[in-house]
Amino acid sequence: MSQNTLSDASVKPRRNLTLWGALGLSLGIVGPSLAMSGNGQGSAAAVGKAVPLIFVLGGLCILLISHGFVRLTQRYSGGGSAYALVGNTLGPRAGLFSGWGIMITYLFFAIGNVGAMGSFVNAFVANAQNNPAHPTHVPWLLSGGIGLALATMLATREFRSVVKVLLVIEGIGVACMAILSIVVLAKGGNHHAGGLTLSVFSFKGQHFSVIMGAVVGALLSWGGFEGAAALGEETNNPRRNIPRALLACVVGSSILFVVVMFVQTVGFGANSAGVTAFSHSGNSLAQLGHNYVGLWFSLVLSFTAIMSSFGCLLGSAGTAGRLLFTFSRDGVGPKVWGKLDKRGEPTSALTAIIAITFVVSLISFVAGHPILGTGDSALDMYFYYSTIGAIALMVAYLMVEIGTIKHLVTERREKIVEVVIPILGSALIAAVFYYNVKSQTSWTAAPFVAFAAMLVAVVILVAMPAIAVKVSKGLTRDLGEAEGKNMPASSGHGKGPFPTPEV
């Protein structure tokens, strides 16, 4: 395929991904090994031994939210994730706003995972030295920058190869977690701290606000499950395979997270000393691997965390680049980013995303910010930028929930009873916003930065109303092609799926 220009309506990536390819992207962005190595500590600090129950509730909540993506991807199969799903249900302005949220989410995820790689590399080096008092320290920009360079090499190649890499990375990580779980359970957990006890599935003595805050933190572990929705133009039979990939990612990761969090809780111990050890662990999986198997297995688990953060970086950059390509192809961005290379890959858009990722990482490294108090500047960077992305993602999720409500009411009246699911999902997202904002005291806090980044899209839409017309034409064209019809763009007289906005 030769280079295409923006004026060519046939600019489409190759449709060469299967169900496993779509699932690989979602799993790569979620990063199960990464989530299980570092996301349970905050919950343990908040609710003590009840961490597994927190992840049970988190899994149920993410199932509510995923319902909207599953229903809409069964109907709309274009690229752009929420950009297309919301655009075809609530209109082009809402679609652009939602797509912007998804794109900056994955951009911030990519930036954050540069720091995560640096942090986990240093943890691996310290572990290899058997945790001396003063372990060798590698500047996180060096190790994270090398990871970004490798991600650039892979992301600009055929995307089918990328998702295979993501599947292999997370497959190895899941296998290692399974081995660790079997060993911990076979040894009966920490015999000095309750052993294998089901008391961890109880909130006795916990306040509701504390529980909700912990559920919100756990919920962010699933951030990125909807990544497959950006591959509607590259996946075979997308109206079947994309929903299946989304559901498989949510259900599979939920089961995995609950089991592994149970194993970690009883592995460290269900008493106060065990909870303290869990909450203060830099890499909980690696520490348990050392305690129950040995140093060599701890190193394996440390390495899987590095690879998982690399996979999340790779998947996030690839998805952000595809969204930037879709915007630019539809006229909302420079024409050069709306082109495909001779292999049918959006290399120009991907390169732009990776360049921004590197520049922000470099500025953060030189400035020594953000500072969150973990004592690890790389980990501070990971938590800060990933939280910004996660909050922006929740804004996009809310738009998808609203779009799902409209879709069920106007197009799927036979399933109208399901409308209660996106209503509950919307309420849950409102709770996420509340519990993330209520304790913030600085305007540079991650939630406020995320809201400011979303405000940029509003300013663009208000200042440049003609953009909505371009988006409308692009979405209508894509919908017509997906349905196999020569559907004309809306003319402003009610034709097409929605009218072209007046300028």
Order of alpha helices (4+ residues) and beta strands (2+ residues): alpha-alpha-alpha-alpha-alpha-alpha-alpha-alpha-alpha-alpha-alpha-alpha-alpha-alpha-alpha-alpha-alpha-alpha
